[in-house]
Amino acid sequence: MDRLAIRTSWHVRLDEVSALALRSRGAGAPVDLLGVSDKSGSLFVGTTDPSGAEHLSDDLSATVSDWTWDPEAGSQWEGLATDGAARVLVLQEHAGNREAPSHVFGFGPDLDRLLLVVKLVVDDRAGSRWRESWRKDKNARGEALVLLRDGHLLVAKQKAPIRLIEFGPRGAKAGGIGSSSFLPSDKRFRWPSERVVEYEALDSWGVSDDDEKRLQSVNDLAVFDGELYAISRESRVVARLQLHPEDGSLSVARRWEIPRAVENPEALPC
């Protein structure tokens, strides 16, 4: 297994970072580095250059209070993605109530308006281990977010068991995951026409039995050159994932070990 090395590091104004994303504001403009924490209702906004300016957005907790039942539990913001219109989507792992759905919140480029609320609905279909776990344990739900074409969302269930789940409008056809299904960073995400919508699980993929010990959690996802990567806090690796269409399983195609100096590695920008 290859090993990663630390080139540089710098401080950001969050107690911890649960997800990162890169955002382009057009040709010639610097790329933004965005981050969220499961404790805070603010987003970190900075640059990929450690000497660049950085700030925290206003606290957005009040804008999502209708979909947060336990403010004392923190924001529970675990996933983050941006689109070609510089809009920002944030994945809430849980709303503080086991019976309530998880959500994805969509904000405008200036992070001053809530534009979209997606309720992630998972039914209790018999015989599905990941669905049962999702519904019973609110802390074993969505941990990472990737935008797909056709307005669909790819959400990673962190553990017990790991599962990549494609969410979309009720009754929609799953598009699957692959290089052609990931939304390019310069393209607009297909925004639903209504402000509050329900998405259901359209399809899902689990890690192969052989790789369960090599990848013990998924804490964030990133897409690079059409390939899907995951970071695992439990295994302390970055892994490139490969889908096997014949049985719908995921395998670890390659791994990179994370240096021990990196505490609680949970975020991977894309």
BELKAFEN-V471658 format. One record per run of one state. SS is the DSSP state (H for helix, E for strand, - for the rest). FROM is the first residue (numbers start at 0). TO is the last residue. If there is no record, write none. Layout:
SS,FROM,TO
SS,FROM,TO
This chain:
-,0,0
E,1,2
-,3,17
E,18,22
-,23,30
E,31,35
-,36,42
E,43,46
-,47,53
E,54,55
-,56,59
H,60,66
-,67,69
H,70,72
-,73,75
E,76,81
-,82,86
E,87,91
-,92,100
E,101,106
-,107,112
E,113,120
-,121,127
H,128,135
-,136,136
H,137,139
-,140,140
E,141,147
H,148,150
-,151,151
E,152,156
-,157,161
E,162,168
-,169,180
E,181,181
-,182,194
E,195,206
-,207,207
H,208,210
-,211,218
E,219,223
-,224,225
E,226,231
-,232,235
E,236,243
-,244,247
E,248,256
-,257,269
